[in-house]
């Protein structure tokens, strides 16, 4: 800052000396010489005090006016002052500078009875060049600010995208792992009780455990493929997946019934996958927190939507994993259903059990790919 001020002072002093010398060499009187000095000194004020600099220059031109038109050196300094007014002066001050500078210059031209056109052209061109440069820099500054704003928005969007993807992956893993582990834990506990008394039932128990593990392995493989950017391979899913899920749950010892109503053909793949996850999470929770309670699953289709309802009775006894829930499952289901443009409800049923219900529009505008 100090160095910049020193440069301004040196420029102003040198220009003031040059302006005074030019007027003195042209035979101007003392006021004219002082006017030449003011014109030069205004250049030193152009950067720190642009609104005052052009006024000082105009005042100098008026002082020199009785001696006629400005000599070449003083005129050149005056042109620089006009350029500085257009380039550095604030908006309204810069606009006012042009007529004032032109009028002050014309005063000397009129005294000497010369053509005013060349002087006005030179002054106006210098002011216009300065103004154009100022506007260009202002536009560049606004564009730079907009670029910075867009960059910040991009970073925020990137962070939100990462957070969304992490939440989506967490929901997928929860759906896969929680269901498989719940089935295996329940079956393993049952297997321990019957291993010594019923070898056939023990074999069925271990088969159920193996089936749950294979299902989880397949789901994990599809999740890994999805994370790797691969498109799903195979036919579009249908509600047969839900029927198979309910059948496996019944084979695992859960007292579950499935009722299918209405029109269920032609459902979008995302709707089928979401319905599958709603039923899967509900059966998992029934296994974990309401062991032995009956579970009713209802799928009802109409022309507009698919309704999914899973209701389980009150727990007959404390489950093995009772109290281990984190809420991630229901939260993930709500996000899935919201992503399909549907509605989701979960809460206690009238008989002390638990009810989960979702309505999934057939023609949903999907929020996620």
Beta strands, then each sheet from edge to edge (+ up, - down):
strand 1: 256-262
strand 2: 295-301
strand 3: 305-312
strand 4: 343-348
strand 5: 354-361
sheet 1: 1+ 2+ 3- 5+ 4-
end
